[in-house]
Amino acid sequence: MTVKETIRPSQLIYQSGPGAVVDLMERSVMIKAADQWNTWNAPRENDVRITSILGVDHVRVLNENPDRQKIKAVEFPKWKTCPSCHRMTTYDNQQCYFCEKKGEEKDLYTSRFVLVCEKGHISDFPYNEWVHRNRQCTENSKEPKLKLITRGNSGSLSDLHVVCLHCQHNESLGSIMKLDEQKHSLFTCKGERPWIGHNANEKCGCKMKTTLRGASNVYAPAVTSFLQVPLTSSSSDQDILYIVKSNEEDFREAYKDSGESGLKMACRFLKISLDFIPIIKRYLDGEISIEETTTYESIRKQEWNTLIQNDIDEQNFTSSKVEMHSYLEPYFDAIYRVDSVPEVQVLKGFTRLDYIDRLSDDNTELQAVVKKEEKWLPAVRNYGEGIFIKFNLANLKKWEETEQITQEIFQAYNNYREEFDNSLLHFEPRQVLIHTFSHALLRELAAHCGYTTTSLKERIYAMDGMHGVFIYTASGDSEGSLGGLTRLAQSDNLYPIILRALENMSYCSSDPICSDGDFEYHTTANGAACHACTFVAETSCEWGNMLLDRRTLININPNEQYGYFDELLNV
């Protein structure tokens, strides 16, 4: 039976991507791998920064020309139950066959339980095997005949019983989520990947866990975002290689015809310093490759190099430096109004049970959203706007030398990483300060710009000599956004907003527990920060609402002197 429904392109990158279980109006389905979709007319983006880091030929932008694209899905889970006669079936029908024979129409409901493996595999819950795990069925019929009945009034799992109609044996579902039961062989993973196809099983052997099909840990997408800012011929070797890659045919022709003198002409035409000719020659001679030198840090550095330019006006990117209030000058070097910025969000893969590490992707084994032989990934592109703030480096370094509260946060976060067998990371105090300021400002901007907090995103630049934050819209349409955010970048508007944002950080409904920053009461790697005062939506925060502390912004407790902006509030 064919069912047609509409899913927004952005959902296909996040909660409803390949491998995700999606509840439609009439049934529960699993979205198939992206290579099985009809996306031949989706625009293809082959930005060298995106393709190099992801190891693909291109990405397909789903939200441009979306009406002509078709997404395919397969029914999952297979098991369904009749609410009237309680018979269970795996047949591809939506109404109970046995009730139809009696002249009644009863819609089946989908099984609530599935088996999930930590490597990303997923299976139907084996109801027939569960009933007979300790007792063999007396009938030799290959077709199971089961009923799901309720005994008791508590509504707990122990009240649910699966009955085999062949041998009349029944078993309660009360222990299906207990670890002792899941040691049984029927919970051994067979490597099933329904989104890839029927014959796409992998060798696994891990123990699977029973979970609800709609649980949040059944599907965790790994989405990487890129700002498509113009390439700059700044001081970075990587930036130069991006420019060369984008004009590779011209560079190779000039190098072949005229050697080094040809490269000099090409560099002068593109306003590239001649000092970069040696690395350009190494690239053209095949000694180094873009893929070997491209990292997420190098891409973030390239974005930084573009954002700190005074004025840029290109086709899809426009930014300008704005006048800054005099009281903000000790704290910031510059503030920029970015009127137009494209963001490409690419779905790399997904995990089950374990969530994606926001700061590092080591030890993270992703399940594929396309077949291995496919060299593309699904993506969406939004055109937004934003405000970029560059911190005063001299004052930032001075603050880092005196503060004494971020070390505990870093230790707590590395302890958290150790629990998941991830490598320890080195942090700088500015990361907590800039990240906390970003959350404070984002929450206040949402009250004035016309966008909700879930429509705003942060981009933290606090490593490798960078020291700034970019707050921008995350849900613009193909025509861009409405200017509600960028108009707040003006001095008269932004200064009082920053003041109110900092003042709001001085109190919390969870104080004094929150303000003490005592890790005995915390379940996340934060100091004085919680849902009531500092956290934002998970889709808005780059670091999963971790590495936050209000005490880095202002002095909220007696005898504290670590607040970077404390003197600003006393002006």
N, C-alpha and C positions, 0 to 999 in steps of 0.2 A: 504494500500500500504506500502510495506517495503522498507525503504531507509537505506543504509549502508554507514556510513562515519567514519572517524577516529578522535578521540579526544585524545590528550596527557594525560597521567595520572596526570601530575601536574595541568592541566586545571580542572580536576575533583575535585581537592582539593580547587581550587580558583574560577575563574570566571564561570566555567561550572559545578558546583557541583549540587547535587540533589536540585530541586526547582528553578534552574536558567533557564532563557529563553535564548536559543541558536539559532542563525541563521545558518542553514545549507545551502548547495548550492541550494536546491529546496524548503525548507520550514522552518518555525519557529517551534521549539519544546521546551518542558520543560523536563529536565532530571528527570527521575523517582528516587524514593527513592533507596538508595544503596542496601537494602535487596531484591530488585527486579532485580538486576544485576546478571549476571552469573560470580561470583567471587569465586567459590568453590575451584579453584586451586591457588588462590592468597596466598602467604606465610603469615602465621599468626604470629604476634609479640605480646608476652605477657609480655614484660618488666614490672616489678612490679611498677616502677615509673609512667609509662604511664597508666596502667590499674587502679591504685589506685586513681589517680587524676581525671580520666574521668569516673570512675565507670562502666567499661566494663570488659568483660572477655579477649578480645584481640582486636587488630586492624589488618586490612588486607592491606598488602602493595601492592598497585596497580601497581607500576612501576617495580616490579620484576615478570617476566613471564607475560608481558602484552598482548602478542599476542593471548593468549587463553582465554581472558576475554571479555565479551560482556556487553556493557552498554545499557540500554533501555531508551526510551523517549516516550513522548506522544505529539501529536500535540497541540500547544498552541501559540497564541490565536486561537480559532476556526473560528472566522469571517475572511472572505477573500473577496476581491473585484476584479472584472474584469476591467482591464484598458481600455477596448474597449466599452462594453455596460454598465459598471458601476453597474451591478447587484451584490448584496452581498449574500453570502452563508456561511453556517456552515458545509456543507457536506465535507466528507473526499476525496476531489478531488483536483487536481492541475491545471486543465484546465476548462475554463468556459463551462458549460453545454449548455447554450443558444447560445454561439458563435459556438460551435461544431455542433449544429443543422443547422447552416447556412453554414457549411463547413469551418469554420475558427478555428484555434488553438490559443487560447489566454491563457497564463499563469496567474493565479490569484496571487495577492499579499496580504500579511498578514496585518491584521489590525495593525495600529500603536499604538493604545491606549489600556490600560488595567486599571483595578481598583486594588489598592493595599491597604492593611490594615497595620497599625503599629504593629500588632501582627504577621505579616508574611503571612497572607492569600492573595490570588490573584484570580481575576476573569476576564473573558472577559468583555469588555465594553458593557453595555446593550443598544445596538443601538435601538432595537425595543421599549423597555420601554422608552428610551429617547424621541423618536418621539411622543409617546402617553402619556407622563407624565402629560400633562395638557388637553389632549383631547383624549377620548376613540375612538378606531378604529371602523368604521361603519361595518366592516366585522367581522364575528365570526370565521374566519379561524384560526386554531392553528398554521399554518405554516406562519411565517412572510415573506413578500416579500418586500425587501428594495433595494434602489439604493443610491449610494454615489456620488453626483455630485458637481461640482465646479462652483460657481457663483462669478464673480469678478476676478481681476487680481493681487491682493495684495499677494496672497499665504498664508494668515493668516488663522487661524482656523475659523474665521467668514465667510470665503468664502466657507467652506465645509458644505454641506447640506445633511441630510439623508431624503430620500423620501420614504414614505410608498405607495406601488403600489396598496394596497387595497383601501385606503381612499384618496390617493393623497395628504395627509398632509405632510409637510416637516418642519424640524427644523434645525437650524444652530448649528454647534458644537463650536461656538465661546465662549460659557460660560462653557464648560464642566470642566474646571480647576479652576473655581471661587469658593471660599469657600461658598458663599451664595447658589449657586446651589447644592453644595455637601451636604447641609443639607436635601435635599429631601430624601424620604424613599427609592428610588431605589439605593441610595448609601450606604445603610445599609449593613454591611458585613454579609454574610451567612456562613463564616468560611470555604470557599472552599480551598482544598489542592490538586490540580491536580497531584502533584508528588507522593502523597501517594496512591491515588486511587479515584474511583468515589464516594464511600460511606465513605469517610474519613473526612467529614465536622465536624467542631468543633463549639460549641456555641460561638458566639462572640458579634455581635451587635455594634461594633465600626463603625465609619464613614470612608468609603473608600475614597481614593484620586485618581483622574485620573492622569495618567502619561504615558510617552512613554514607550513602552515595552523594549527598549534598554537603558533606563536611568540608570545611575550608581547607583541610590539608590533603584532600584528594587531588587537587590540581594547583600548583604554584608556578605561574609563568615566569620565564626569565626574559625580561624585556630590556633592551638596550636603546637608549635615546641618543641622538646626535643632533646638535645644532648645525644647520647648514649655513654657517657664516662664511664670508669670502675668505679665500686663502690669502695670507699676507707673506710678503718676502721679508720677514723680520729676521731675528738672530738665530732662528732654530733650523738646524739641518733638516729636521723632519718636515717642517713647513715647505722648505725648498723642494724636497722630493715629491711632496703632494702636488706642487705646481708643475714640476717636470712631468709627473705621471699624467696630469690633466692635459698637457701639451706634448705628450711623448713622441708622437709622429713627427712634429716639427723639430724637436730637439734631435731626434735620431737622424733626420735628413740633413740638418745643419752640421751635425758631427761627422756624418759620413762624407759630405761634400767638401767641408772646409776644416775639419778637425777642431782643434781648440779655438781657432779664430772664429769658427762658425758658432761655437758655444758662447763666445764673448758677445757676438752680435745678438744671439737669442736672449742672453741675460740682460743686455742693455735695453732691448725692446720690452721685456717684461719687468724692468726696473729691479733686477736681482743683482746683488753685489757680486763682483767678480771673485770674491774670496770663496764663493761656494762652488767654483768650477771643479776643484778636485773631487768633491763628493758627487757632483753630477756625473763626472767621467766614470767614477767607480760604479755608479748605478747603471749607466749606459753600457759599460763593459761587462756587466753581469756579476760584479764582485759582491754587491749587496742588493737586497730586494726590499721593496716597500713592506712586505709582509713580515720580514724579520725585524724590522725596526719600528713597526707600528704597535703601540700599546694604548690602552685606555688613558694612561697618563699623558702620552704624547698628543693624543687627540684633545684632551682637556686643556693642555698647554697651548695648542693651536687656537682653540676657542678664546682663551685668555688673551693671546696676542692680538686677536681681532677686536675683542670687546674693549680693550684699553686704547684703541685708536680714537682720536678726537672726533672726527666726522667721517662717516661712510654712507654713501647713497648709491646702492646698486639695485639690481632688479628686484630681488626678494629680501634684501636686508638693508635696513636704514637705521642709523644710530647717530646721536649727537651728544656732545658734552653739554651739560646744563649748568647754570649758575648755582653755586652752593651757598647756603646760609653761613654767615661768618662764624656762628657758634659751633658749626659742625666741622670746621676746618681742622681743628686739632685731632679729630678722629678719622676723617676720611680724606683721601687724596683727590678723589673726583667722583662725580655721580653722572651717569649716562642715561639718556632716554633712548630706548630701543623701540622704534615705532613699528618695525616689521622684522620678524625672525622666523624662519621655517624650522620646524623640529620633526625629525623622522624617528619613529619608534618602531623597532624591529623585534619580532619574536624569535629568539634563538632556540628555545626549547622549553622544557618544563620539568619539574620534579614532583614527586608525591611523598607525602609524610614529612619530609624535611623541607624547610623554607629556604629560599635563596639568600645567600649572604650578600648584603648590600655593598659591603666595602671590598670584598675580594671574592673571586670565583674559584679559588683553589679547592681541590677535593670535591668539587660539585660535578656530579655526573648527570648530564641532562639527557632526557629522552628527546628524540628527534621529532620535528614537526613536518619533515619531508623525508622521502627516501634518501639513502646515502648518495645515490648517483645524481640526485638533483642538486644543482648549484645555485639555488636561490632560496630566499626566505620571505615570508609575508611581512608587510609593514604598513603603517599609516603615516600620513604627513599632515601636520597642522601648521597654520600660519598665525602666530601670536604676536604679542608685544610684551615689553618688560622694562624693568628698572635694574641697572647694573651699578653696584656700589663698590668702589675700590677703597680699601682701608688704608690708613696712614701707616706705612711700614715702620717708620722710626718709632712711633708711639706703640705700635704693636709689639715690636721687639723689646721695648722697655717694659711693657706690661708682662711679657712672657718671662722676663728675668726675675720678677717679683712675685708672681702669683704662686699659690701653694695648694690649689684644690683640684687641678685637673689630673694629677697623677693617680689619684684613687679611682677616677672614672676610667682611665686607660687600663688600669690593672683589672678592674671589674669586667671590662669588655674583653680583654684577653683571656680571662678566666672563662668567660662565656664561650669564646672561640675554642678553647681547649676541650670543652664538653662535646663539641662537634668535630673534633680532630682536625681543626683548621690551624694553619700556621699563625704564630703571633705577629702582630703588626706594630710598627713604630708610629707614634703619634706626636703631633706638635700641639701645644696648648691653644694656638690660634684656631684649631679645628673646632674645639668646643665653643669658644667665644663666637666665632663667625656663624657656626651652625645655630647656636641659641639665638643670636641676634636675628638670623634669618626667620626663625619661627615666630619670634615676637613681632617682627615687621610684617610678615605674611598674614598673621591673624588680624593685625590692625588695618592693613591695606584692604582686606576683604570687606571691612565695614564701610569703606569709602569708594571703592572703585567700581562697584556694580557686579563683580564676580564673586562667587562663593569661594570658600577656602579650598574646596575640592577642585575648583577650576584653576587654581594657582599652583605653581611648582617652584621649587628652589633648585639652584645649581651652585654647589659649593666649590670655590676655588681657594683651597687652603693648604696646598702641598707644593713642593718643588718650586719654592719662591713665589707662589701665587698668594694673594690675600684679598679676596673679594667674594661677593655673592651676587647672583643674578636671580631675581624673582620675576617670573613671566607667566603668561596665560598658557594653560595646557589644553584648552579645548576650543580653539578658534576654528572657524570653518574655512572653506576654500578662498573666501574673500578677505580673510584676516579677521582681526578683532576690532573692537569699537572705540578704542582710544581711552577707555575709562581708567586704565592703569597708568598709561604714560603721562597723562595730564597731571598726575600726582607727583611726577618727578620734579616739577617746578619748585623752586626754593620756598615760596610762601605756603605751598601745600605740603611738601614733604617734611619740613622741619617740625611742625606741630604733630604730625603723624608719628614721627620717630619718638618724640617726647612722650606721647600717649602710650606707644608700644612699650617703652621702658618703664613707665609708671605702672602699667598693668603687670609687669614682671615683679613688682615689689610685694605683691600679696597673692595668696592662693587659698582656696577654701579648704585645702588639706594641710595648711600650716597649723602647728609648727613641724609636723612630721615631714612635710615636703621641704620646707626651707632649711631644715637641719642637714639634708642630704645624706642621711644615715643609711648605708647600704643594707643594714639589717632589715629595713622595711621595704626594700626595693626588689623588684623582679627583673629589672632591665638595667643596662649599664648607663645610668644617669645619676647626677647629683641631685640638686634641688630642681626637679622637673617632674611633672606628672600630667595626667590627662586633663586635670582641672585648670592648668595654667599654661602649659608650654607645648603639649603634643598637638600635631596636626594630622590630617588624613594620611593614611599610608601611601596613597597615590601622589601626595604632594611632597613627601619627605624622601630625600635621597638615601638616608641612612637608617630607615626603619625606626624613627623616633628613639634613637640612641645617641650617646655622646652629647648630652644636653645638661646645662646647669645655669640657672638664673643668677647665681652668685658671681658668675664671670661678667655679667652685664652691670649690675649695681650691687651695692652693699645692703643686703636685706636682713642681716643679723648683727647684733652688737659686736663690736671689736673686730669687724671684718674690714679689710682694706683692699680687696681684690677686684672691685667692680671697675671695668674699663670705662664705663660711661657715667660713673657716679657724679663727677663734677659737673657734667652737663645738666643734670637735674637740679643742681644747686645754683645755676646761673641766675 
